[in-house]
Amino acid sequence: MLVDAILVAQGAEYKSVCQGLNRLTVPTPPVFPIPMGPSAFTKYLEQWLQAKHLSHHPQPRVLLMGLCGSLSPKYSIGQVVLCQSCIYPISEKNKKASQLVCNLELTEILQKKLHDKVFMGMSLMSDRLICSANEKLQLGKTYGADVVDMEGYAALEVLSQLGIAVAMLRVISDDARHNIPNLTNALNNGSLQALPLAMGLLRQPIAATRLVSGSLKGLRTLQDLTTFLFGR
């Protein structure tokens, strides 16, 4: 099998990946729903590893999947990025960042399978939702990253040092040209809370419409990508 486990954000992203796999009649890897954000995700990983889901695999391989935001105007909603590495800003004041590399062998296997369906890039992990288009563009210029996510660096930091091969595959759901609603208050303990989420969307209806549209397109792409990747 291509990988031994898929990790994907709980909720709509998890459902899309599962729906993509459910179309198939061939054996598929188990999918685990993970919390959003580095802190909650790191705690989850500790428990996940203790459960020994990968204990019967001598050289385990894990694929981190999900949506992401673009940090460059050259990328648009629905495009797929196969991440070669992920960086995490350790000092915003000094513009310093730590970088970890995805497993080269597994990444090359995925690239050969997906070929022209993906572009190769670098992700930046943020511990908060980036809502401003200007901030996205600035982050892209400062750190040279292509997209932003909330779990990539944490996955590499925890799993790679245990000898687990990690690859990252992301679908862009919001671009760097437009703002999205500020949903920071809706994110609590790794998940988006329904009432604060609704309030955040209602406060900025135009941005909310754009976010929902982008998310739906991203989720459809994620579902189709999953079917294609594991169906051949």
N, CA, C and O of each residue as an XYZ file, in Angstrom:
928
protein
N       0.837     -1.196      0.000
C       0.000      0.000      0.000
C       0.876      1.253      0.000
O       1.977      1.253      0.552
N       0.382      2.302     -0.616
C       1.145      3.536     -0.777
C       1.604      4.115      0.558
O       2.777      4.446      0.727
N       0.668      4.237      1.510
C       0.995      4.702      2.864
C       0.259      3.829      3.869
O      -0.661      3.093      3.513
N       0.673      3.919      5.123
C       0.071      3.095      6.171
C      -1.008      3.831      6.955
O      -1.787      3.210      7.678
N      -1.054      5.150      6.815
C      -2.075      5.943      7.504
C      -2.200      7.301      6.833
O      -1.225      7.853      6.321
N      -3.420      7.828      6.845
C      -3.681      9.188      6.367
C      -4.155     10.014      7.554
O      -5.055      9.602      8.285
N      -3.550     11.175      7.742
C      -3.981     12.111      8.774
C      -4.602     13.316      8.082
O      -3.989     13.902      7.189
N      -5.812     13.691      8.486
C      -6.502     14.817      7.849
C      -7.384     15.511      8.880
O      -7.939     14.868      9.771
N      -7.507     16.831      8.747
C      -8.269     17.615      9.720
C      -9.694     17.093      9.859
O     -10.357     16.766      8.874
N     -10.149     17.024     11.113
C     -11.492     16.530     11.396
C     -12.550     17.425     10.742
O     -12.299     18.594     10.449
N     -13.725     16.857     10.523
C     -14.801     17.628      9.911
C     -14.896     17.395      8.414
O     -14.781     16.263      7.944
N     -15.107     18.477      7.664
C     -15.361     18.377      6.223
C     -14.193     17.771      5.451
O     -14.403     17.013      4.504
N     -12.952     18.104      5.852
C     -11.785     17.572      5.143
C     -11.684     16.054      5.331
O     -11.405     15.319      4.384
N     -11.911     15.605      6.551
C     -11.907     14.170      6.856
C     -12.984     13.450      6.038
O     -12.733     12.388      5.467
N     -14.176     14.035      5.987
C     -15.280     13.424      5.238
C     -14.954     13.331      3.755
O     -15.275     12.334      3.109
N     -14.318     14.361      3.212
C     -13.980     14.358      1.786
C     -12.990     13.253      1.444
O     -13.141     12.569      0.432
N     -11.978     13.080      2.288
C     -10.991     12.022      2.058
C     -11.654     10.644      2.166
O     -11.397      9.763      1.346
N     -12.498     10.465      3.171
C     -13.194      9.184      3.338
C     -14.110      8.896      2.150
O     -14.178      7.760      1.680
N     -14.813      9.920      1.664
C     -15.683      9.742      0.500
C     -14.871      9.380     -0.738
O     -15.307      8.578     -1.564
N     -13.692      9.975     -0.860
C     -12.825      9.644     -1.981
C     -12.373      8.195     -1.946
O     -12.298      7.537     -2.983
N     -12.073      7.700     -0.756
C     -11.642      6.309     -0.604
C     -12.807      5.337     -0.751
O     -12.631      4.223     -1.245
N     -14.002      5.758     -0.320
C     -15.172      4.872     -0.376
C     -15.607      4.551     -1.800
O     -16.359      3.601     -2.017
N     -15.147      5.328     -2.765
C     -15.456      5.047     -4.168
C     -14.696      3.826     -4.680
O     -15.050      3.247     -5.707
N     -13.647      3.444     -3.951
C     -12.715      2.424     -4.438
C     -13.078      1.034     -3.942
O     -13.703      0.874     -2.893
N     -12.675      0.034     -4.716
C     -12.886     -1.361     -4.317
C     -11.584     -2.021     -3.883
O     -11.587     -3.163     -3.424
N     -10.471     -1.305     -4.028
C      -9.167     -1.840     -3.618
C      -8.922     -1.505     -2.143
O      -9.553     -0.592     -1.611
N      -8.013     -2.231     -1.473
C      -7.685     -1.902     -0.075
C      -7.137     -0.484      0.041
O      -6.360     -0.037     -0.803
N      -7.543      0.210      1.083
C      -7.095      1.593      1.296
C      -6.578      1.757      2.727
O      -6.969      0.998      3.614
N      -5.711      2.730      2.960
C      -5.161      2.933      4.305
C      -6.198      3.523      5.259
O      -7.154      4.158      4.814
N      -6.021      3.322      6.556
C      -6.922      3.931      7.536
C      -6.754      5.445      7.564
O      -5.656      5.964      7.365
N      -7.856      6.146      7.813
C      -7.851      7.607      7.870
C      -8.149      8.042      9.300
O      -9.084      7.546      9.928
N      -7.351      8.965      9.803
C      -7.515      9.444     11.174
C      -7.834     10.940     11.172
O      -7.077     11.731     10.609
N      -8.960     11.340     11.805
C      -9.300     12.768     11.892
C      -8.473     13.452     12.976
O      -8.432     12.992     14.117
N      -7.821     14.539     12.617
C      -6.927     15.218     13.564
C      -7.457     16.609     13.908
O      -8.178     17.205     13.108
N      -7.112     17.132     15.078
C      -7.507     18.498     15.440
C      -6.694     19.530     14.672
O      -5.587     19.247     14.216
N      -7.249     20.724     14.534
C      -6.564     21.820     13.841
C      -5.622     22.544     14.794
O      -5.911     22.688     15.982
N      -4.502     22.992     14.262
C      -3.570     23.797     15.051
C      -2.464     22.966     15.662
O      -2.703     21.832     16.078
N      -1.250     23.509     15.724
C      -0.082     22.745     16.176
C      -0.171     22.232     17.602
O       0.254     21.110     17.874
N      -0.710     23.020     18.513
C      -0.758     22.612     19.919
C      -1.677     21.413     20.115
O      -1.277     20.401     20.690
N      -2.915     21.533     19.631
C      -3.878     20.439     19.776
C      -3.428     19.209     18.991
O      -3.629     18.080     19.440
N      -2.825     19.417     17.831
C      -2.383     18.305     16.997
C      -1.223     17.552     17.639
O      -1.178     16.323     17.589
N      -0.288     18.277     18.239
C       0.850     17.631     18.902
C       0.371     16.751     20.056
O       0.869     15.641     20.239
N      -0.590     17.243     20.831
C      -1.161     16.444     21.923
C      -1.848     15.198     21.368
O      -1.731     14.107     21.927
N      -2.559     15.377     20.268
C      -3.231     14.248     19.631
C      -2.213     13.199     19.176
O      -2.421     12.001     19.372
N      -1.121     13.650     18.573
C      -0.106     12.722     18.072
C       0.483     11.865     19.182
O       0.760     10.682     18.980
N       0.674     12.457     20.346
C       1.209     11.702     21.483
C       0.295     10.527     21.818
O       0.765      9.411     22.037
N      -1.008     10.782     21.857
C      -1.970      9.718     22.159
C      -2.065      8.724     21.004
O      -2.193      7.518     21.215
N      -2.001      9.247     19.791
C      -2.100      8.397     18.606
C      -0.932      7.419     18.537
O      -1.111      6.250     18.193
N       0.250      7.896     18.862
C       1.432      7.032     18.856
C       1.367      5.996     19.970
O       1.803      4.858     19.793
N       0.824      6.387     21.111
C       0.678      5.448     22.228
C      -0.277      4.310     21.883
O      -0.152      3.202     22.403
N      -1.237      4.600     20.995
C      -2.197      3.572     20.579
C      -1.584      2.557     19.615
O      -2.213      1.555     19.277
N      -0.348      2.825     19.172
C       0.431      1.896     18.342
C      -0.285      1.500     17.039
O      -0.305      0.328     16.664
N      -0.864      2.485     16.368
C      -1.526      2.223     15.088
C      -0.545      1.751     14.018
O      -0.939      1.081     13.064
N       0.729      2.098     14.175
C       1.727      1.760     13.155
C       2.685      0.663     13.611
O       3.699      0.418     12.959
N       2.377      0.009     14.710
C       3.333     -0.927     15.318
C       3.645     -2.127     14.429
O       4.727     -2.705     14.538
N       2.710     -2.516     13.544
C       2.951     -3.686     12.693
C       3.591     -3.319     11.359
O       3.710     -4.158     10.467
N       4.002     -2.057     11.230
C       4.701     -1.622     10.019
C       6.168     -1.332     10.366
O       6.444     -0.413     11.137
N       7.109     -2.102      9.810
C       8.527     -1.905     10.160
C       9.072     -0.543      9.738
O       9.908      0.037     10.432
N       8.599     -0.034      8.601
C       9.008      1.294      8.115
C       7.744      2.084      7.753
O       7.406      2.224      6.578
N       7.060      2.593      8.767
C       5.752      3.219      8.540
C       5.820      4.494      7.706
O       6.774      5.269      7.777
N       4.755      4.678      6.907
C       4.652      5.860      6.051
C       3.294      6.525      6.292
O       2.252      5.870      6.278
N       3.335      7.822      6.509
C       2.127      8.588      6.838
C       1.957      9.730      5.843
O       2.922     10.405      5.487
N       0.723      9.936      5.400
C       0.412     11.052      4.502
C      -0.495     12.043      5.220
O      -1.574     11.685      5.692
N      -0.046     13.282      5.297
C      -0.846     14.368      5.865
C      -1.569     15.062      4.715
O      -0.931     15.582      3.800
N      -2.897     15.068      4.762
C      -3.697     15.661      3.694
C      -4.605     16.759      4.242
O      -4.818     16.850      5.451
N      -5.138     17.590      3.349
C      -6.087     18.607      3.780
C      -6.016     19.866      2.944
O      -5.349     19.913      1.910
N      -6.719     20.888      3.414
C      -6.758     22.174      2.735
C      -5.644     23.082      3.230
O      -5.024     22.817      4.260
N      -5.395     24.152      2.490
C      -4.383     25.130      2.889
C      -4.721     26.471      2.255
O      -5.630     26.570      1.432
N      -3.981     27.498      2.646
C      -4.145     28.819      2.054
C      -2.932     29.169      1.214
O      -1.810     28.790      1.552
N      -3.145     29.884      0.128
C      -2.037     30.303     -0.732
C      -1.342     31.524     -0.149
O      -1.984     32.396      0.437
N      -0.020     31.578     -0.316
C       0.764     32.738      0.110
C       1.334     33.493     -1.085
O       2.185     34.370     -0.933
N       0.853     33.141     -2.271
C       1.374     33.771     -3.491
C       0.241     34.010     -4.484
O      -0.660     33.180     -4.601
N       0.274     35.137     -5.203
C      -0.775     35.398     -6.199
C      -0.728     34.459     -7.399
O      -1.673     34.422     -8.187
N       0.350     33.706     -7.549
C       0.450     32.818     -8.718
C      -0.299     31.502     -8.523
O      -0.457     30.734     -9.472
N      -0.763     31.238     -7.299
C      -1.515     30.005     -7.049
C      -2.981     30.332     -6.805
O      -3.304     31.347     -6.188
N      -3.863     29.472     -7.287
C      -5.293     29.733     -7.163
C      -6.011     28.583     -6.465
O      -5.452     27.505     -6.261
N      -7.255     28.843     -6.108
C      -8.080     27.868     -5.397
C      -8.252     26.603     -6.239
O      -8.529     26.676     -7.437
N      -8.087     25.456     -5.603
C      -8.224     24.175     -6.284
C      -6.908     23.563     -6.725
O      -6.859     22.384     -7.074
N      -5.836     24.354     -6.712
C      -4.524     23.792     -7.057
C      -4.007     22.921     -5.906
O      -4.319     23.152     -4.738
N      -3.219     21.926     -6.269
C      -2.717     20.955     -5.290
C      -1.210     21.108     -5.141
O      -0.481     21.156     -6.132
N      -0.748     21.183     -3.899
C       0.686     21.307     -3.634
C       1.192     20.061     -2.909
O       0.627     19.646     -1.897
N       2.241     19.486     -3.429
C       2.960     18.403     -2.762
C       4.148     19.054     -2.071
O       5.078     19.527     -2.725
N       4.110     19.074     -0.754
C       5.097     19.849      0.002
C       6.428     19.107      0.108
O       6.474     17.932      0.471
N       7.491     19.807     -0.210
C       8.831     19.252     -0.046
C       9.353     19.490      1.363
O      10.179     18.732      1.870
N       8.856     20.562      1.991
C       9.281     20.898      3.351
C       8.244     21.799      3.992
O       7.318     22.277      3.338
N       8.421     22.020      5.294
C       7.533     22.918      6.025
C       8.375     23.751      6.983
O       9.284     23.234      7.632
N       8.068     25.040      7.069
C       8.798     25.914      7.978
C       7.863     26.441      9.058
O       6.645     26.495      8.889
N       8.477     26.826     10.171
C       7.712     27.379     11.289
C       8.454     28.597     11.822
O       9.575     28.461     12.312
N       7.859     29.784     11.738
C       8.521     30.990     12.241
C       8.769     30.892     13.743
O       7.834     30.704     14.521
N      10.029     31.020     14.147
C      10.359     30.938     15.573
C      10.588     32.315     16.173
O      10.636     32.469     17.393
N      10.730     33.317     15.310
C      10.874     34.695     15.781
C      10.366     35.643     14.702
O      11.071     35.938     13.737
N       9.123     36.119     14.878
C       8.560     37.029     13.880
C       9.345     38.341     13.832
O       9.461     38.971     12.781
N       9.877     38.736     14.982
C      10.629     39.992     15.047
C      11.882     39.927     14.173
O      12.178     40.859     13.425
N      12.616     38.810     14.279
C      13.862     38.654     13.516
C      13.671     37.900     12.201
O      14.629     37.654     11.468
N      12.417     37.537     11.916
C      12.086     36.817     10.680
C      12.846     35.497     10.564
O      13.241     35.092      9.470
N      13.046     34.834     11.697
C      13.740     33.548     11.691
C      12.713     32.413     11.667
O      11.623     32.523     12.228
N      13.091     31.328     11.006
C      12.196     30.183     10.925
C      12.995     28.890     10.929
O      14.135     28.840     10.469
N      12.372     27.847     11.459
C      12.967     26.514     11.438
C      12.312     25.719     10.312
O      11.108     25.836     10.084
N      13.098     24.917      9.613
C      12.584     24.171      8.462
C      12.828     22.676      8.629
O      13.913     22.258      9.031
N      11.815     21.878      8.320
C      11.930     20.426      8.326
C      11.520     19.904      6.954
O      10.613     20.442      6.319
N      12.193     18.856      6.507
C      11.990     18.332      5.151
C      11.110     17.086      5.191
O      11.270     16.232      6.063
N      10.181     16.989      4.240
C       9.357     15.794      4.109
C      10.212     14.643      3.579
O      11.269     14.858      2.987
N       9.735     13.421      3.804
C      10.484     12.250      3.358
C      10.646     12.262      1.840
O       9.661     12.279      1.102
N      11.876     12.253      1.390
C      12.176     12.414     -0.034
C      11.645     11.253     -0.867
O      11.038     11.468     -1.916
N      11.869     10.033     -0.407
C      11.456      8.855     -1.177
C       9.940      8.811     -1.358
O       9.450      8.599     -2.467
N       9.197      9.011     -0.265
C       7.737      8.972     -0.335
C       7.197     10.125     -1.185
O       6.250      9.950     -1.952
N       7.806     11.298     -1.041
C       7.382     12.459     -1.829
C       7.587     12.211     -3.320
O       6.744     12.589     -4.133
N       8.700     11.580     -3.683
C       8.971     11.279     -5.096
C       7.973     10.261     -5.647
O       7.555     10.357     -6.802
N       7.595      9.292     -4.824
C       6.595      8.301     -5.246
C       5.263      8.990     -5.541
O       4.613      8.709     -6.548
N       4.871      9.895     -4.647
C       3.618     10.627     -4.833
C       3.680     11.523     -6.068
O       2.707     11.641     -6.812
N       4.829     12.148     -6.274
C       4.984     13.034     -7.430
C       4.837     12.259     -8.741
O       4.218     12.744     -9.688
N       5.404     11.062     -8.790
C       5.308     10.241    -10.000
C       3.864      9.806    -10.258
O       3.427      9.726    -11.407
N       3.132      9.526     -9.182
C       1.740      9.100     -9.339
C       0.838     10.254     -9.759
O      -0.059     10.088    -10.586
N       1.086     11.421     -9.180
C       0.205     12.571     -9.419
C       0.658     13.430    -10.593
O      -0.159     14.086    -11.239
N       1.942     13.425    -10.866
C       2.544     14.084    -12.032
C       2.057     15.527    -12.180
O       2.358     16.375    -11.339
N       1.307     15.804    -13.244
C       0.929     17.193    -13.520
C      -0.277     17.676    -12.718
O      -0.750     18.794    -12.924
N      -0.773     16.849    -11.812
C      -1.895     17.270    -10.967
C      -1.435     18.123     -9.787
O      -2.257     18.739     -9.108
N      -0.131     18.161     -9.541
C       0.388     18.890     -8.380
C       1.545     19.800     -8.781
O       2.165     19.617     -9.828
N       1.820     20.782     -7.927
C       3.077     21.520     -8.031
C       3.857     21.280     -6.748
O       3.267     21.066     -5.689
N       5.166     21.314     -6.841
C       6.022     21.110     -5.682
C       6.209     22.443     -4.964
O       6.424     23.470     -5.608
N       6.130     22.433     -3.651
C       6.254     23.694     -2.933
C       6.631     23.524     -1.479
O       6.894     22.419     -1.005
N       6.651     24.649     -0.780
C       6.990     24.668      0.642
C       5.830     25.270      1.422
O       5.230     26.261      1.005
N       5.528     24.662      2.550
C       4.444     25.153      3.394
C       4.995     25.866      4.622
O       6.099     25.577      5.085
N       4.222     26.783      5.129
C       4.535     27.467      6.385
C       3.454     27.100      7.384
O       2.268     27.246      7.090
N       3.843     26.624      8.560
C       2.855     26.298      9.584
C       2.583     27.516     10.456
O       3.508     28.157     10.956
N       1.309     27.824     10.631
C       0.895     28.930     11.491
C       0.097     28.380     12.667
O      -0.622     27.390     12.530
N       0.226     29.028     13.827
C      -0.560     28.599     14.981
C      -1.884     29.349     15.078
O      -2.601     29.239     16.073
N      -2.199     30.112     14.035
C      -3.482     30.828     13.985
C      -3.943     30.920     12.534
O      -3.155     30.742     11.605
N      -5.216     31.199     12.357
C      -5.764     31.362     11.015
C      -5.290     32.689     10.423
O      -5.405     33.730     11.070
N      -4.768     32.662      9.219
C      -4.312     33.880      8.543
C      -5.455     34.382      7.659
O      -5.806     33.752      6.661
N      -6.027     35.520      8.037
C      -7.239     36.012      7.374
C      -6.968     37.099      6.346
O      -7.715     37.238      5.378
N      -5.916     37.862      6.548
C      -5.628     39.011      5.695
C      -4.807     38.620      4.465
O      -3.792     37.932      4.575
N      -5.262     39.067      3.297
C      -4.517     38.800      2.062
C      -3.139     39.449      2.110
O      -2.157     38.866      1.651
N      -3.069     40.653      2.666
C      -1.778     41.341      2.772
C      -0.799     40.564      3.641
O       0.387     40.474      3.325
N      -1.304     40.001      4.747
C      -0.426     39.222      5.628
C       0.046     37.951      4.932
O       1.198     37.545      5.091
N      -0.830     37.329      4.170
C      -0.428     36.132      3.424
C       0.705     36.450      2.450
O       1.705     35.736      2.385
N       0.531     37.528      1.700
C       1.560     37.915      0.738
C       2.873     38.242      1.431
O       3.947     37.899      0.937
N       2.781     38.907      2.581
C       3.980     39.267      3.329
C       4.691     38.027      3.860
O       5.919     37.943      3.809
N       3.928     37.067      4.367
C       4.517     35.818      4.859
C       5.205     35.069      3.719
O       6.294     34.519      3.892
N       4.561     35.053      2.559
C       5.151     34.385      1.405
C       6.474     35.005      0.996
O       7.430     34.297      0.682
N       6.525     36.331      1.001
C       7.757     37.028      0.632
C       8.840     36.852      1.693
O      10.005     36.630      1.365
N       8.457     36.952      2.953
C       9.431     36.892      4.047
C      10.094     35.525      4.156
O      11.309     35.429      4.329
N       9.290     34.467      4.054
C       9.816     33.125      4.318
C       9.977     32.268      3.060
O      10.490     31.151      3.133
N       9.544     32.781      1.914
C       9.688     32.016      0.679
C       8.773     30.814      0.592
O       9.027     29.893     -0.184
N       7.706     30.815      1.384
C       6.766     29.694      1.390
C       5.666     29.911      0.357
O       5.356     31.044     -0.012
N       5.083     28.810     -0.100
C       4.032     28.865     -1.120
C       2.635     28.833     -0.520
O       1.727     29.505     -1.008
N       2.465     28.045      0.549
C       1.146     27.885      1.174
C       1.286     27.897      2.691
O       2.386     27.782      3.231
N       0.147     28.038      3.368
C       0.135     28.032      4.828
C      -0.814     26.948      5.329
O      -1.914     26.781      4.802
N      -0.380     26.214      6.351
C      -1.235     25.220      6.999
C      -1.079     25.351      8.507
O      -0.405     26.267      8.979
N      -1.689     24.451      9.267
C      -1.643     24.566     10.722
C      -1.142     23.298     11.410
O      -1.222     23.192     12.634
N      -0.624     22.331     10.641
C      -0.182     21.079     11.257
C       1.117     20.507     10.695
O       1.709     19.619     11.309
N       1.571     20.995      9.545
C       2.670     20.350      8.830
C       3.963     20.200      9.602
O       4.514     19.103      9.700
N       4.445     21.297     10.147
C       5.723     21.254     10.864
C       5.621     20.348     12.089
O       6.557     19.612     12.403
N       4.485     20.403     12.776
C       4.289     19.573     13.971
C       4.346     18.091     13.619
O       4.926     17.296     14.358
N       3.746     17.720     12.490
C       3.777     16.321     12.057
C       5.202     15.867     11.782
O       5.609     14.784     12.204
N       5.951     16.692     11.078
C       7.342     16.352     10.761
C       8.198     16.294     12.016
O       9.038     15.405     12.160
N       7.989     17.234     12.917
C       8.798     17.307     14.133
C       8.611     16.074     15.009
O       9.579     15.544     15.555
N       7.369     15.619     15.143
C       7.079     14.490     16.029
C       7.363     13.150     15.354
O       8.007     12.283     15.944
N       6.890     12.980     14.131
C       6.939     11.668     13.485
C       8.284     11.334     12.853
O       8.747     10.197     12.939
N       8.912     12.317     12.221
C      10.170     12.038     11.513
C      11.264     11.546     12.446
O      12.048     10.671     12.079
N      11.322     12.107     13.656
C      12.375     11.702     14.588
C      12.164     10.283     15.118
O      13.055      9.706     15.742
N      10.977      9.725     14.865
C      10.696      8.342     15.256
C      10.912      7.374     14.095
O      10.619      6.183     14.203
N      11.428      7.903     12.981
C      11.683      7.055     11.828
C      10.466      6.835     10.946
O      10.467      5.947     10.094
N       9.429      7.639     11.147
C       8.210      7.527     10.345
C       8.317      8.467      9.143
O       8.540      9.667      9.303
N       8.157      7.918      7.953
C       8.220      8.731      6.733
C       6.939      9.546      6.603
O       5.838      9.001      6.672
N       7.090     10.850      6.414
C       5.940     11.749      6.326
C       5.954     12.496      4.996
O       6.979     13.048      4.595
N       4.812     12.507      4.319
C       4.620     13.327      3.121
C       3.394     14.201      3.344
O       2.511     13.855      4.128
N       3.342     15.344      2.647
C       2.251     16.303      2.826
C       1.643     16.681      1.483
O       2.345     17.071      0.550
N       0.328     16.559      1.408
C      -0.408     16.882      0.187
C      -1.552     17.818      0.553
O      -2.422     17.462      1.347
N      -1.549     19.019     -0.028
C      -2.528     20.045      0.352
C      -3.252     20.597     -0.879
O      -2.690     20.678     -1.972
N      -4.514     20.972     -0.665
C      -5.318     21.617     -1.705
C      -5.612     23.051     -1.268
O      -6.062     23.279     -0.145
N      -5.363     24.003     -2.142
C      -5.599     25.413     -1.810
C      -7.099     25.711     -1.805
O      -7.801     25.439     -2.779
N      -7.581     26.275     -0.689
C      -9.003     26.617     -0.572
C      -9.230     28.118     -0.424
O     -10.362     28.584     -0.560
N      -8.179     28.878     -0.149
C      -8.295     30.342     -0.133
C      -7.015     30.944     -0.705
O      -5.910     30.507     -0.386
N      -7.187     31.954     -1.556
C      -6.040     32.509     -2.269
C      -5.431     33.695     -1.524
O      -5.880     34.067     -0.439
N      -4.410     34.273     -2.127
C      -3.707     35.395     -1.488
C      -4.175     36.740     -2.033
O      -3.551     37.770     -1.775
N      -5.258     36.729     -2.776
C      -5.772     37.975     -3.367
C      -6.882     38.605     -2.534
O      -7.129     39.807     -2.623
N      -7.546     37.787     -1.727
C      -8.717     38.281     -0.997
C      -8.633     37.924      0.486
O      -8.042     36.912      0.862
N      -9.231     38.767      1.312
C      -9.343     38.468      2.735
C     -10.398     37.385      2.950
O     -11.323     37.231      2.153
N     -10.239     36.643      4.037
C     -11.288     35.730      4.475
C     -11.756     36.192      5.854
O     -11.040     36.946      6.515
N     -12.935     35.763      6.306
C     -13.427     36.211      7.613
C     -12.466     35.828      8.738
O     -11.816     34.784      8.689
N     -12.391     36.681      9.737
C     -11.563     36.389     10.906
C     -12.298     35.388     11.790
O     -13.252     35.741     12.483
N     -11.850     34.153     11.760
C     -12.509     33.073     12.503
C     -11.667     32.593     13.676
O     -11.869     31.492     14.188
N     -10.724     33.427     14.097
C      -9.823     33.049     15.191
C     -10.597     32.662     16.443
O     -10.245     31.690     17.111
N     -11.644     33.409     16.765
C     -12.427     33.136     17.976
C     -13.247     31.856     17.868
O     -13.709     31.321     18.876
N     -13.426     31.369     16.647
C     -14.212     30.150     16.451
C     -13.383     28.885     16.651
O     -13.932     27.796     16.820
N     -12.062     29.036     16.630
C     -11.178     27.873     16.777
C     -10.870     27.634     18.247
O     -10.241     28.462     18.906
N     -11.319     26.499     18.748
C     -11.116     26.179     20.159
C     -10.740     24.707     20.308
O     -11.477     23.817     19.883
N      -9.592     24.470     20.911
C      -9.126     23.114     21.182
C      -9.129     22.232     19.929
O      -9.509     21.062     19.975
N      -8.698     22.823     18.815
C      -8.507     22.029     17.606
C      -9.696     21.893     16.686
O      -9.612     21.196     15.674
N     -10.820     22.549     17.012
C     -11.981     22.457     16.126
C     -12.703     23.792     16.051
O     -12.606     24.622     16.955
N     -13.430     23.985     14.956
C     -14.206     25.207     14.773
C     -15.557     25.048     15.459
O     -16.293     24.101     15.182
N     -15.877     25.974     16.351
C     -17.126     25.928     17.101
C     -18.245     26.566     16.279
O     -18.063     27.629     15.684
N     -19.397     25.909     16.252
C     -20.482     26.284     15.338
C     -20.969     27.724     15.509
O     -21.062     28.460     14.527
N     -21.280     28.134     16.734
C     -21.857     29.470     16.942
C     -20.862     30.591     16.633
O     -21.199     31.503     15.878
N     -19.642     30.556     17.195
C     -18.662     31.589     16.832
C     -18.330     31.590     15.341
O     -18.060     32.640     14.758
N     -18.353     30.399     14.728
C     -18.101     30.301     13.289
C     -19.194     31.029     12.509
O     -18.907     31.804     11.597
N     -20.448     30.771     12.878
C     -21.570     31.421     12.200
C     -21.516     32.933     12.375
O     -21.754     33.681     11.427
N     -21.203     33.380     13.588
C     -21.123     34.818     13.857
C     -20.006     35.463     13.036
O     -20.176     36.553     12.489
N     -18.871     34.783     12.957
C     -17.745     35.304     12.186
C     -18.069     35.437     10.711
O     -17.644     36.388     10.055
N     -18.826     34.475     10.189
C     -19.209     34.519      8.778
C     -20.233     35.620      8.512
O     -20.177     36.294      7.484
N     -21.172     35.798      9.449
C     -22.216     36.807      9.269
C     -21.662     38.228      9.305
O     -22.203     39.126      8.659
N     -20.583     38.431     10.061
C     -20.004     39.774     10.178
C     -19.377     40.240      8.860
O     -19.321     41.438      8.584
N     -18.916     39.300      8.065
C     -18.238     39.644      6.805
C     -18.820     38.787      5.676
O     -18.170     37.852      5.208
N     -20.043     39.105      5.240
C     -20.762     38.225      4.306
C     -20.078     38.017      2.955
O     -20.111     36.913      2.411
N     -19.459     39.063      2.411
C     -18.808     38.906      1.102
C     -17.598     37.983      1.215
O     -17.413     37.073      0.408
N     -16.778     38.240      2.237
C     -15.614     37.378      2.474
C     -16.057     35.960      2.817
O     -15.405     34.988      2.435
N     -17.177     35.848      3.546
C     -17.691     34.534      3.933
C     -18.130     33.737      2.709
O     -17.855     32.542      2.603
N     -18.815     34.409      1.786
C     -19.259     33.744      0.557
C     -18.062     33.222     -0.232
O     -18.081     32.113     -0.766
N     -17.027     34.046     -0.292
C     -15.808     33.657     -1.001
C     -15.135     32.464     -0.311
O     -14.659     31.545     -0.978
N     -15.097     32.483      1.023
C     -14.478     31.394      1.784
C     -15.234     30.085      1.585
O     -14.627     29.038      1.358
N     -16.554     30.149      1.672
C     -17.372     28.941      1.509
C     -17.204     28.367      0.106
O     -17.054     27.157     -0.066
N     -17.232     29.241     -0.890
C     -17.059     28.794     -2.274
C     -15.696     28.137     -2.482
O     -15.596     27.083     -3.110
N     -14.650     28.768     -1.949
C     -13.305     28.214     -2.072
C     -13.155     26.892     -1.340
O     -12.498     25.972     -1.826
N     -13.773     26.807     -0.164
C     -13.698     25.572      0.625
C     -14.388     24.425     -0.099
O     -13.872     23.308     -0.133
N     -15.561     24.702     -0.680
C     -16.290     23.656     -1.399
C     -15.493     23.157     -2.603
O     -15.440     21.955     -2.865
N     -14.880     24.081     -3.326
C     -14.045     23.682     -4.469
C     -12.838     22.884     -3.995
O     -12.475     21.875     -4.600
N     -12.220     23.340     -2.913
C     -11.076     22.630     -2.356
C     -11.436     21.234     -1.891
O     -10.672     20.290     -2.096
N     -12.602     21.098     -1.262
C     -13.040     19.795     -0.755
C     -13.358     18.829     -1.894
O     -13.056     17.639     -1.803
N     -13.962     19.336     -2.959
C     -14.225     18.474     -4.130
C     -12.915     17.990     -4.745
O     -12.783     16.826     -5.123
N     -11.956     18.899     -4.837
C     -10.644     18.523     -5.374
C      -9.972     17.502     -4.472
O      -9.367     16.545     -4.955
N     -10.075     17.702     -3.163
C      -9.477     16.780     -2.191
C     -10.076     15.386     -2.336
O      -9.358     14.387     -2.283
N     -11.373     15.324     -2.518
C     -12.054     14.041     -2.686
C     -11.598     13.335     -3.964
O     -11.255     12.153     -3.942
N     -11.598     14.071     -5.073
C     -11.182     13.478     -6.356
C      -9.705     13.078     -6.334
O      -9.323     12.048     -6.891
N      -8.892     13.892     -5.693
C      -7.459     13.610     -5.584
C      -7.223     12.312     -4.819
O      -6.378     11.501     -5.198
N      -7.976     12.125     -3.740
C      -7.850     10.912     -2.926
C      -8.201      9.674     -3.742
O      -7.493      8.668     -3.695
N      -9.296      9.754     -4.487
C      -9.710      8.627     -5.330
C      -8.640      8.296     -6.365
O      -8.299      7.131     -6.571
N      -8.121      9.322     -7.007
C      -7.099      9.119     -8.040
C      -5.826      8.522     -7.444
O      -5.246      7.593     -8.007
N      -5.400      9.055     -6.315
C      -4.126      8.648     -5.723
C      -4.132      7.194     -5.270
O      -3.151      6.477     -5.464
N      -5.229      6.760     -4.671
C      -5.256      5.414     -4.085
C      -6.002      4.399     -4.951
O      -6.157      3.240     -4.568
N      -6.459      4.842     -6.115
C      -7.233      3.941     -6.962
C      -6.452      3.292     -8.078
O      -7.017      2.576     -8.904
N      -5.106      3.545     -8.108
C      -4.321      2.952     -9.178
C      -2.985      2.447     -8.663
O      -2.188      1.913     -9.435
